[in-house]
């Protein structure tokens, strides 16, 4: 695919995206951690079971199904989160669509009244669920889809589901989910040569392409073996800057940039091992077995909320549990000694 463009200067041309403007209007009202980072979104892992086996996945251990939170429990936790100012929910896994009650989960959470509800999925079951999820209250969706090549797909996922996933992307657009994003983890020697083919596929189908840089973390035992697949996206971002006619910045999503190129859109997700990622983090997470996770890169400061709930805690008492998790938040990577709360 040939992309034409003109070299431009980014200075003064990068503007906040519409979502950042909406969020900024209410940020002063948000609960903030000790480092003055507002809490805006809540990512709920509804399961860590999955129907594919991507070799780069950060497996955190399988939680047996009988330990997973129920749809009713998730709804109540979300009501507590909403009372503290959280306005965006993302459901993830594992693969969230392997839950038989995923439509009920979305319907219950949608009844709470959040501004935005989204799901991250591999898309394999999306053809079956897209319309039901949309009608239940899902706003938008991200589909993990790294390649358009069937052999490469089998190599990455150990499964032969590429056509199902591709059809699921198209079905998501058709039923009205908006935006629909494709998450492509870029890997050297595996799919880095497919970036522009994937961009063309996304542009033709009205989908945003989100390019993700592969990252090793302490949660991934195989991280050392993944080094050979690391693809530095910095040079790619320079190319995107030259080709784009407009660039917008997502202020409350680690200052990610969105590049608009010939009717399409590309967003780049840089590694988490940097101070900018931590400085701009506005998210709490919830594990499938009901523990609030204050930091993506740590497992030593989790706060159990499901056990107190099952013991009969009131909503006011559960708010205190939530605020304990907020108080546990601190930047994993930091280069500022004078940050508030660092004393």
Protein Blocks (a to p, Z undefined) as FASTA:
>chain_A
ZZddddddfehpaccdfklmmmmmmmmmpccdfkopacfbdcddfbfcdfbdcfkbcceb
jadfklpccfklmmmmmmmmmmnopabdcddedjfklpmklmmmmmmmmmnopabdcddd
ehlmmmmmmmmmmmnopabdcdddfbfbfklmmmmnopafklmmmmmmmmmmmnopacdd
ddddddehklmmmmmmmmmmmmmnopacddddddddfklmklmmmmmmpccfklmmmmmm
mmpmbdcddfkgooiacddeehiacdddddfkbfklmmmgcbdcddfkopacfbfkbckl
cccfklmmmnopafklmmmmmmmmmmmpccfbdcbfkbghiZZ
